[in-house]
Amino acid sequence: MTAHAIAPTQAVPPARPVEWTRFIGPGLLVAVGYMDPGNWATDIEAGSRFGYALLFVVMVSSIAALFVQTRAARLGLATGRDLAQLCRSEYSRPAGFALWVGAEIAIIACDIAEVLGAALALRLLFGLPLWVGVLLTGLDTLLVLALQGRGMRRLEAVVLGLILTIAAAFVVELLLFAPDWNAIARGLVPGRLVADDPRALLLAVGIVGATVMPHNIYLHSAIVRARGAPQGDRAIGGAIRYATWDVAIALTGAMLVNAAILITAAAAFHSRQTIVTEIDDAYRLLAPFAGTSLAAILFGVALLASGQSSTITGTIAGQVILEGFLNVRMALWARRAITRALAIIPALIGVLWLGDGSVGRLLVLTQVALSLQLPFALWPLMRFTGSRRLMGEFANSRLATVVGWVLFVAIVGANAFLLAGV
């Protein structure tokens, strides 16, 4: 038998595994939106009025936020386009324009909360008039521009530093006030308070509305591709897994910070039967209740860090929304200047007209605006992530589809309660 030379079959090289470090970091930029000054008002009142009883709402709303943000990351990685770009291509021009207007309103509302939070922190720490603090917040535009010019990694590092500042401040607050850990554990279990007390229901809805933010959906779907889009199903699947872990870790940190704000308010104020509805009242009472001025100083520093970190991500989200919906590129300084001017003007009018004690009410109004816009971001997100035409094998499972639409209906219902209570 004649021997035949058989050419060896060429081995197909395995697909290059996803470098997990490329997809770690965007979760930090998303997480700061869940710790912005708008969350503080609802957490402080909830803790001072009802103690630890509404802690489970913080946990549930954080789980809902995690679901929404993982859908957003999945969309960006699987389609190679962000939510705003898909809205422009998949919807009619009038529908896309309407969605863009709503998204811009959400950006401005979020920026107003950041302006008010930072201005209030400057007043509490340095005694500046509130209107002066509002004007000074315009200077952070220079900070954002300088950071973005140095690359995404540098930006993420600065944001991480601000988050750690907030977290460290509240760790010390918890040590100073020694909360009841047994009561905290009971607060993580849903009870009848929300069903029996209209004010508890309104605050619970406010916590949800302040947690899941529409501009973060657009932002996350874009920044997951900031360091290159994965090619091939295997690479995309790996990138989605890493992005999911990234945002899960980051949002767990955000949940712990929000829980710490509520727990601090419960330990400091509820135990003394003092109801606090304004952030500046909380600042003034912390020092005498703790017996040291350190408690108030740390609170003010954390509030300032919260406003600055949220400002950074709000700027990037605004750029994503403008370019995605309108396919318009604008110089970053121009975009930032316009957004901040549109936030400073109503914030300045509000504090001059309504007085320094109006910050709490104005913050609540910004959260209402954000909550009202959320369904208009969640609807296209669920439609697109459920489409096999767009997502291929990464389309939502049946369970994810049911969870998403139940969440949509719940948020629409929450908005109705918010409007009834404002």
C-alpha positions in Angstrom: 0.0 0.0 0.0 1.4 3.3 -1.0 1.9 5.7 1.7 0.3 9.1 1.0 1.6 12.2 2.6 -1.2 13.8 4.4 -1.0 17.5 5.0 -1.6 18.3 8.6 -4.8 20.1 9.2 -4.2 23.7 10.2 -5.4 24.2 13.8 -7.8 27.1 14.1 -6.4 29.4 16.7 -8.7 29.9 19.6 -10.5 33.2 19.8 -8.5 35.7 21.8 -10.0 36.0 25.2 -11.4 39.3 26.3 -9.0 41.3 28.3 -11.1 41.9 31.4 -9.3 45.1 32.3 -10.6 46.8 29.2 -14.2 46.5 30.4 -13.6 47.4 34.1 -14.2 51.0 35.0 -17.4 52.2 33.3 -19.4 50.9 36.3 -17.7 53.6 38.4 -18.9 56.4 36.2 -22.4 55.0 36.3 -22.4 54.4 40.0 -21.8 58.0 40.9 -25.2 58.9 39.5 -26.7 56.8 42.2 -25.0 58.8 44.9 -25.7 62.3 43.7 -27.2 65.0 46.0 -30.7 64.2 44.8 -30.5 60.9 46.7 -29.6 62.6 50.0 -32.9 64.4 50.6 -35.0 61.3 50.4 -32.6 59.1 52.4 -32.2 61.7 55.2 -35.9 62.2 55.6 -36.6 58.5 55.3 -34.1 57.7 58.0 -35.0 60.5 60.4 -38.8 59.9 60.0 -39.0 56.1 59.9 -35.7 54.9 61.3 -34.4 51.8 59.5 -37.7 50.7 58.2 -37.2 51.8 54.6 -33.7 50.2 54.2 -35.3 47.5 52.1 -36.4 50.1 49.5 -32.8 51.1 49.0 -31.8 47.5 48.4 -34.7 46.8 46.0 -34.2 50.0 44.0 -30.5 49.2 43.7 -31.3 45.7 42.4 -33.6 47.3 39.9 -30.8 49.7 38.9 -28.4 46.8 38.4 -30.9 45.1 36.1 -31.4 48.2 34.0 -27.6 49.0 33.8 -26.7 45.5 32.7 -29.3 45.7 29.9 -27.6 49.0 28.8 -24.1 47.5 28.8 -25.4 44.4 27.0 -27.0 46.7 24.3 -23.8 48.7 23.7 -21.6 45.6 23.5 -23.8 43.4 21.4 -24.9 46.0 18.8 -21.9 48.2 18.7 -24.1 51.2 19.1 -25.4 53.1 22.1 -29.1 53.6 23.1 -29.3 57.2 21.6 -27.8 56.0 18.3 -30.3 53.2 18.1 -33.2 55.5 18.9 -32.2 57.7 16.0 -32.0 54.8 13.5 -34.9 52.7 14.7 -37.6 55.4 15.4 -39.1 58.1 13.2 -37.5 61.6 13.2 -40.4 63.1 15.4 -40.2 60.3 17.9 -36.4 60.4 18.1 -36.6 64.2 18.6 -39.1 63.9 21.4 -36.9 61.3 23.1 -33.9 63.6 22.7 -35.8 66.5 24.3 -36.8 64.2 27.3 -33.2 63.0 27.7 -31.9 66.6 27.7 -34.5 67.5 30.4 -33.2 64.6 32.5 -29.6 65.9 32.0 -30.5 69.4 33.1 -32.5 68.2 36.1 -29.6 66.1 37.2 -27.2 69.0 36.7 -29.5 71.3 38.8 -29.3 68.8 41.7 -25.5 68.7 41.4 -25.4 72.5 41.4 -27.6 72.8 44.4 -25.7 70.0 46.3 -22.3 71.6 45.6 -23.5 75.1 46.4 -25.1 73.9 49.7 -21.8 72.1 50.6 -19.8 75.3 49.9 -22.2 77.2 52.2 -22.1 74.7 55.0 -18.3 74.3 54.9 -17.2 77.9 54.1 -20.2 80.1 55.0 -20.7 81.3 51.4 -24.1 82.6 50.4 -26.0 80.0 48.5 -26.3 82.1 45.4 -22.5 82.6 45.3 -22.0 78.8 45.6 -24.4 78.3 42.7 -22.3 80.7 40.5 -19.0 79.1 41.6 -20.2 75.7 40.5 -19.7 77.0 36.9 -16.0 76.7 37.5 -16.1 72.9 37.7 -16.5 73.0 33.9 -12.8 73.6 33.8 -12.2 70.6 36.0 -14.3 68.3 33.8 -12.6 69.5 30.6 -9.1 69.1 32.1 -9.9 65.5 33.2 -11.5 64.4 29.9 -8.4 65.6 28.1 -6.3 63.2 30.1 -8.2 60.1 29.0 -10.9 57.8 30.4 -8.6 56.0 32.9 -7.6 59.2 34.6 -11.2 60.3 34.8 -12.2 56.9 36.3 -9.4 57.3 38.9 -10.6 60.7 40.0 -14.2 59.5 40.2 -13.0 56.5 42.3 -11.2 58.9 44.6 -14.4 61.0 45.1 -16.5 57.8 45.7 -14.0 56.7 48.4 -14.1 60.1 50.0 -17.9 59.8 50.3 -17.7 56.2 51.6 -15.0 57.0 54.1 -17.0 60.0 55.5 -20.0 57.8 56.2 -18.0 55.0 57.7 -16.8 57.5 60.3 -20.4 58.8 60.7 -21.5 55.3 61.5 -18.8 54.8 64.0 -19.7 58.1 65.7 -23.4 57.3 66.0 -23.2 53.5 66.6 -26.5 52.4 64.9 -28.6 49.5 66.0 -27.4 46.7 63.8 -30.3 44.4 64.8 -32.7 47.1 63.7 -30.8 47.5 60.4 -31.2 43.8 59.7 -34.9 44.1 60.3 -35.1 47.1 58.0 -33.8 45.0 55.1 -37.0 42.9 55.3 -40.1 44.4 53.6 -42.8 45.4 56.1 -46.3 46.9 56.0 -45.2 50.5 56.7 -45.1 51.4 53.1 -48.7 50.1 52.6 -50.0 51.7 55.8 -48.4 55.1 55.8 -48.8 57.5 52.8 -45.7 59.5 53.7 -43.6 56.3 53.9 -45.0 55.3 50.5 -44.1 58.7 49.0 -40.6 58.5 50.4 -40.2 54.9 49.1 -41.2 56.1 45.6 -38.8 59.0 45.9 -35.9 56.7 46.8 -36.7 54.6 43.7 -37.1 57.7 41.5 -33.8 59.1 42.8 -31.9 55.8 42.2 -32.6 54.7 38.7 -31.7 57.6 36.4 -32.4 57.8 32.7 -29.2 59.5 31.6 -27.2 56.7 33.1 -28.8 54.3 30.7 -27.6 56.3 27.7 -24.2 56.8 29.3 -23.5 53.1 30.1 -24.5 51.9 26.7 -21.9 54.2 25.2 -18.9 54.0 27.6 -18.7 50.2 27.7 -17.2 50.5 24.2 -14.8 53.4 25.1 -11.8 51.1 24.9 -12.8 49.2 21.7 -15.8 47.1 20.7 -15.3 43.3 21.0 -15.5 41.3 17.7 -17.2 37.9 17.5 -19.8 36.3 19.7 -17.2 34.8 22.0 -15.5 38.1 22.7 -18.9 39.9 23.1 -20.1 37.2 25.6 -16.9 37.7 27.6 -17.2 41.4 27.5 -20.8 41.3 28.7 -19.8 39.1 31.6 -17.0 41.4 32.7 -19.2 44.5 32.2 -21.8 42.9 34.4 -19.4 42.2 37.2 -18.0 45.7 36.8 -21.4 47.4 37.3 -22.5 44.9 39.9 -19.5 45.8 42.1 -19.9 49.5 41.5 -23.6 49.6 42.2 -23.2 47.5 45.3 -20.9 50.2 46.6 -23.5 52.9 45.7 -26.2 50.9 47.5 -24.0 50.8 50.6 -23.4 54.5 50.5 -27.1 55.3 50.1 -27.9 52.8 52.9 -25.2 54.5 55.1 -26.9 57.9 54.6 -30.2 56.5 55.7 -28.7 54.7 58.6 -26.8 57.8 59.7 -30.0 59.8 59.7 -31.9 57.0 61.6 -29.2 56.7 64.2 -28.6 60.5 64.6 -32.2 61.8 64.3 -34.9 59.1 64.6 -33.5 57.9 67.9 -33.9 61.5 69.2 -37.4 61.8 67.7 -36.1 64.6 65.3 -37.5 64.7 61.8 -35.1 66.3 59.3 -36.3 67.2 55.8 -33.5 69.5 54.7 -29.9 68.6 54.1 -28.6 71.8 55.8 -30.6 71.0 58.9 -29.0 67.6 59.0 -25.6 69.3 58.8 -26.3 71.6 61.7 -27.7 68.9 64.0 -25.0 66.3 63.4 -22.3 68.1 65.4 -24.3 68.6 68.7 -25.9 65.1 68.4 -22.5 63.5 67.9 -20.7 65.7 70.3 -18.0 66.6 67.8 -17.8 69.0 64.8 -16.1 66.2 62.8 -19.5 64.7 62.0 -20.7 67.9 60.3 -17.4 68.5 58.5 -17.3 65.0 57.1 -21.0 65.3 56.0 -20.2 68.6 54.1 -17.1 67.1 52.5 -19.1 64.1 51.3 -21.8 66.3 49.9 -19.3 68.3 48.0 -17.6 65.2 46.6 -21.0 63.8 45.6 -21.8 66.9 43.6 -18.5 67.0 41.9 -18.4 63.3 40.9 -21.9 63.5 39.5 -21.0 66.5 37.5 -18.2 64.6 35.7 -20.5 61.8 34.5 -23.4 64.2 33.7 -21.1 66.0 31.2 -20.2 62.7 29.4 -23.8 61.6 29.3 -24.8 64.9 27.7 -22.2 64.5 25.0 -23.4 60.9 24.3 -27.1 62.0 24.1 -26.4 64.9 21.8 -24.2 63.0 19.4 -26.3 59.9 19.4 -29.7 61.4 18.8 -28.8 64.3 16.5 -25.4 63.1 15.1 -24.1 66.5 16.1 -20.6 66.9 17.4 -20.0 69.9 19.6 -16.8 71.0 21.4 -16.9 69.6 24.9 -16.4 73.0 26.5 -19.4 74.4 24.6 -21.6 71.4 25.5 -20.6 71.7 29.2 -21.1 75.4 29.2 -24.6 75.2 27.8 -25.6 72.4 30.1 -24.3 74.1 33.2 -25.8 77.5 32.2 -29.2 75.8 31.8 -28.8 74.3 35.3 -27.4 77.4 37.1 -30.1 79.8 35.8 -33.1 77.9 37.3 -31.1 77.0 40.4 -30.2 80.6 40.9 -33.8 81.8 40.4 -35.0 79.1 42.8 -32.7 80.1 45.7 -33.2 83.8 45.2 -36.9 83.6 44.9 -37.7 80.9 47.4 -34.8 81.5 49.8 -32.0 79.4 51.2 -34.4 76.9 52.7 -35.7 75.9 49.3 -32.9 73.5 48.4 -34.7 70.4 49.7 -37.9 71.3 47.7 -35.9 72.0 44.6 -33.9 68.7 44.9 -37.2 66.8 45.2 -38.5 68.5 42.0 -35.3 67.5 40.1 -35.9 63.9 41.2 -39.5 64.1 40.0 -38.3 65.3 36.6 -35.8 62.4 36.4 -38.4 59.8 37.4 -40.9 61.1 34.8 -38.3 60.7 32.1 -37.2 57.3 33.1 -39.9 55.3 31.3 -39.0 57.0 28.0 -35.5 55.6 28.3 -36.6 52.2 29.7 -39.1 51.6 26.9 -36.6 51.7 24.0 -34.0 49.9 26.1 -36.3 46.9 26.6 -37.5 46.9 23.0 -34.0 46.9 21.6 -32.5 44.4 24.1 -35.4 42.1 23.4 -34.8 42.2 19.6 -33.0 39.2 18.1 -32.5 41.3 14.9 -30.4 43.8 16.8 -29.0 41.6 19.6 -28.6 38.2 18.0 -28.0 35.5 20.6 -27.6 38.2 23.3 -31.2 39.2 23.2 -33.1 39.2 26.5 -34.3 35.9 27.9 -38.0 35.4 28.6 -37.3 36.0 32.3 -35.4 39.2 31.7 -38.1 40.4 29.4 -40.8 39.8 32.0 -38.7 41.5 34.7 -38.0 44.5 32.5 -41.6 45.1 31.6 -42.8 44.6 35.2 -40.2 47.2 36.2 -41.5 49.5 33.5 -45.0 49.3 34.8 -43.9 49.7 38.4 -42.0 52.9 37.6 -44.9 54.4 35.7 -47.1 53.6 38.7 -44.4 55.2 41.0 -44.5 58.3 38.9 -48.3 58.6 39.5 -47.7 58.4 43.2 -44.9 61.0 43.0 -47.1 63.4 41.1 -49.9 62.9 43.6 -47.6 63.7 46.5 -45.7 66.8 45.0 
